[in-house]
Amino acid sequence: MRSSRGAPLLIAVGGLPATGKTTVAAELARRTGFAFLRVDTIEQAIVRSSPLAQPLGPVGYVVAQDVAADLLRTGVSVIAECVNPLAVTRDAWREAGLRAGARVLEAEIVCSDPAEHRRRAETRDVGIADLVPPTWQQIVDREYEPWTRERLVVDTARLPVGEAVAVIESAALPRR
């Protein structure tokens, strides 16, 4: 689906595990009709169908970025959801979108309430067969570089899913 401005849109949704990225991104996809790419799903499919095992390194990101670029080049807007922990991964998403002629919106999903973030990490169902989610300690210890450029920050400790989606929609889609 093209956005109403004509050029397709890549919305790169990142953030630590258990912040609500998948929930927000999936609802955003339902509302907009944009294609939804979840790197966890891609990585788990690679693990199931090959001799590779986690951690896969850049493999899932590279596959997702190439699929996103194909979709964008055909005019289909894309929501890509992944942790996106490093400047190099963020740059790769941005470059994939721009090379495909798309507009790019980067959104970081955060959960500013540590107790709520931990509760989510310890109780969530990731919805992917055989994918073992990281423990709270693994999330806390994970390498996650601070963002150094402008992006939309959405705090799911303060906003329910519908409002979080509305914030991204408002930033992504032109006003009428």
Secondary structure, DSSP 8 states (H G I E B T S, - for coil): ---TTSS-EEEEEE-STTSSHHHHHHHHHHHH--EEEEHHHHHHHHHHHSS--S--TTHHHHHHHHHHHHHHHTT--EEEES---SHHHHHHHHHHHHHTT-EEEEEEEE---HHHHHHHHHH----STT-----HHHHHHS------S--EEEETTTS-HHHHHHHHHHHHS---
